[in-house]
Amino acid sequence: MVLQGRETLLVLSGSARLQVNDELPRDLRPGTIVTLPRGARTRWVVDDAFSELWIYS
């Protein structure tokens, strides 16, 4: 997936692993805030309980 705009997310529950572009994957847990730049390529692995709040700008 290639992002069309800048996106910020707050992890509400569950866990995930996120890779942005060619960076090392990062683990996401409740309370984690991540800002992704426009044009970033992302790859996600999430558990069944994962939920997040997104802010698009």
C-alpha positions, 0 to 999 in steps of 0.5 A: 500500500502506498499512502496518498497523504500524511497519516498518524495513528494511535494504537488502541488495542491489540498488537501489530508489526509495521514495516515502513518503506525499507526500514526495520519492522516496528512492534506496535502496542496500545498507546503507540503513536506513529506518523507515516509520510505521504508516499510511504509504502507499508506492510502490516501484520496485525492480531485479531484484537488490533484497533487504531484511531487514524488522523489523515492530513 
